[in-house]
Amino acid sequence: MSSVTIYVPATSANLGPGYDCLGLALNLHNRVTITRTTSPGESPAHPMVAQIASLFFNHHQTNTSPFGFTWHIEGEVPRSRGLGSSVTVRLGVLMGLNALAGNPLNREILFNICTIAEGHPDNVAPAVFGGFALASSTQHFRFEVDPRLKAVIAIPALEVETSQARAALPTSIPHAEAAKNTANAAVIVAAFATGQYEKLVGAFHDYLHQPYRQHLIPGLFDTINAGIDAGALGGYLSGSGSTIACLTLSEDPQSIAQAMQAALAAKQISSHTHILTPDNQGAQVQL
């Protein structure tokens, strides 16, 4: 085998209060093709790809000499929109190299390597394992998501760099707000773990990051509230944005999409929407 393609799902992280630890895999994908070559290094050269390749080839269980490769990415996951595009690159290259090397590393190790490269596991866990994931620096939990739960996402025509979004955060928040955030994040995990999605109502309120990032996405809370008024269980800023997501059990998710898009348009921001089911498989190798 000299070439392989990896399908990596988009991921929606944080889900409001689950900052840097909660994530959901969605049926929107990028495809990363890795082809082994006789030339050394990677082509085209890219810092993100060089980093993940180095972590792979230097892992003590890889048991293969570094080899040259080319890589190509295409698909529907947009860049700098809070849908895990960097994970699709890193994980796609990592899993592609692993496949071409004879699969020396299992998914747990691939998850750990990709988390090191990303710096936090919230997008990595659902991308690797699929479904809804809770992940910390030491362990992770994954839950199957019923396809009746839909994610309605509005992707504004503006990018938000992760570094920019993190710079907007304060160094501390009041103790009472931290307590409310903890409670809401716990409710979200319990609702997904038990499949009681109707109990997500009111649980997406966040005090850690969304209030401090709203200036980066004009109309953020207006758009969330429009989605709720149209039938969503709740909504949140996906990752660091700019995508805004609403989750719903409604049989008319298109009305939610239209309401969210109209709310952004009222702020003179164009956007496009997707109505997505969960991806319960995670990244897959396509030979």
N, C-alpha and C positions, 0 to 999 in steps of 0.2 A: 504494500500500500504506500503510495507516494503523495496522495492528496486526500483531504477530508474536510467536510463542512460541518460546522457546529451551529445548531439553532439555539439561540439564547433569548429567553423571554424578557420583555420589559418588566421592570419592577417599580412599585410605588412604595416608597419608604416613609417612615414616621407615623403615618395615619393619624396625624395630629399630635397627641401627647406622647407617642412612643418614640421619642427622639433618639435616633441612632441605634434602635434595637428592634423595631417592628417593620415588617415588609410584606408585600403581597405581589405574587407573580401574576402577570396578565398576558392574555393571548394577543400580544403584539410582539414581533420578533425581529431580531437582526440575525444575519447569517454570516459567519466568519469562515472563510476558506483558507486552509493552511496547506501549502505544497512544499514538500521537501526538495531541496536543491543541492547542487554540489558546491555552490559558492558559500563562504562563511557568513555568519550573521543573518540579520533579518532584512527584508526588502519589501516595501519601503521602510527606511529607518524611522523609528518613532520611539520617544522616551518611554511611553507607557508599555509598548510591546517589548522593548529591550529590558525593562524592569521585570516583567512577568516571565520572560524567557530565561533571564538570569536566575530567578528564584526556582524555576523548574529544573534547569540543568544542574544547579548546585544543590538540590535537595538530595539528602543521603540515600533515599530509596529510589531515585530515578534510575540509577545504574545504566546510564547511556552517555556516550560522549556527545558534546554539543554538535548540532548539525545546522546547516543553513536552511532557511525557509523563506518563502514569500507569503504574504497574507493579504487578504482582501475582505472588506466588509461591505455589506449592503443590507437593506431592510427598512423597516418602518419606525424604528425607535429613534426619535430625534435627539440631537445633541443639545446639552445644556438646558434641558427642559424638566429635570427632576424625574426622569423615568429610567435611570440606571444605565445610560448609554456607555459610561466608562466601564461598567461591569461587563457589558456585552463584548467589549473589546478584550479586556483582560481575561475574562473567563473563556471566551471563544478561542483566543490564542493558546491559553493554558491547556484546555481540553483537547485542542487540535494537536499540540505538541505531544501530549500524553498518549493520544491515539496512535500517532505516527511512531512513537517510541515503544509501542506494544502494551500500553496501559499499565505501567508500573505503579501508578498512584491511584488509590481509590477516591471516592467522592469526598470523604471526610478530609483527606489530605489536600485535595484540590480546593475545598472550601477554606481550609486554614491558610493555604498559600495566597489565595485570592483576597482573603480578608486582610492579610498583612499588606498586600499591595494597595488595597483600597483605603485602609486605615480604620474602617469600621464595617460591621457585618450586616447592617440592615438591608442593603440591596443584595449582598452576596448570597445570604442564606436562601431567600426565595428563588434567586436565579439558579442556584445549584440544585435545590431540592424540590422546588415548586411549591404551590399552595401559599398558605399564610405562615410566616415564620417569626419566632421570637429568638433573638440571638444576642448573646453577650460576648465578652472577650474570652470566656472559658467554656461555654456550652450553648447549645441551640435546641429549639423545639420546632417541629413542623406539623401543621394540621392541614388535612384535606379541606377544600372549600367547595361547598355546594354550588353548582353552576347557576342555580336560581338567583344567587347574589351577583349583581352586575356592578361593574365600575363604569361610571360615566365620566370621561375625562375631557376637559377643555384645555387645549394647548394654545396658549397665546402666541402671537407673532413677535415674541421677544425672548431673548435668552437671559438666563441668570447663571453666572458662574458660581460654582460651589464655594470658591474662596471668597467671593464677594458676599454671598449669603452668610457665611460663617463670620465674616468681619462685622456683620450687623448685630451680632448677638451681644448682650451685656455680660459682664463677668459674674454677676450674681442676680438672683431673683428673691423676692420675699418668701419666707418659710411657708406661709399659708398657701401661696400659689404653687409651690413645689408639692405640697400635700395634695392639692386638688389634681395636679397633673398625674401624680402617682395613682390616685384612685381611678381616674379616667383611663389610663393606660391598662390598669388591671382589669377593668370592665371589658375593654376591647379584646384582651387576650382570652378572658373567660367566655365571651360571646362567640369567638371563633372556635375555641376548643370544644364548646358544647353544641355549636350550630344554632345557637339562639340569636340569630342576627338581628331580630327585632329589638333586642336589648342594646344595640349600638346607638340608639337614639340618645342624643345628648352627651355621648362619650368622647366625641372628637374635639371638644374644647381643649385648647392648649395654651399654656402660659410660659413655655420655655423658649419658643422660637417664632411662631407665626406672628404674634403682635409686633415683633421687632423686624420682621421681614416684609410686612405688608406694603411698605413704601416702594419695594422693588417690584411689586405686582399690583398696580392700581386696580381697584375693584375686587380684591381678593375676597373679602368677607361679604360684599354684595353678591358676588357670584356664588359663594357657598350658600348664602341664604336664599338665593333664587332657586337653586337646586333643591333645597329642603322644601320650599314652598310648593315646588312642582312634584314632590313625592319622594325625595331622597331621604334615607335614614340620617344622613349627615354628610359633611364634606370636610376637606382639609387640603392644605398645600402639599402636593406630592413631592417628597424629598425636599430639596431647597428651591423648587420651582423651576420654571414658571407655571408648570402644569397644575391645574386645580382638579381634584377628583371628588366625586360624590359616589357613595355606595347606595344601592337600592335593591329592593325586592319588588319594585313596581313592575306591572305588566306593560307600562308605557314609558320606558326609559328615554324614548326620543323626546318626550315633552321636557324632561329634565335637561337633556342636552341643549334643546332650543332655549330654555330659560337661562342656562349658564352662558351660552353664547351671546344672548341678548344683553345680559348684565355686563359682559366685557365690552360689547359694542357701545354701550352707554358711556363707557370711559374712553371711547375712541380707540379701542384695542381689537384688532381682528383676531380671530381664532378659528381653529377647526376642532371638531369633536369626534370621539370614538365611544362606542358602547361595547365594553369588553367583558368577556367571561374570565374567570380565573384560569391560570395555567397550572395544573396540578402535577405536571411531569418535570418541570425544570429543564435545564439545558440538555440537549440531545445530540448525539453523534450521528451524522448522516453520511454513510460511506459512499 
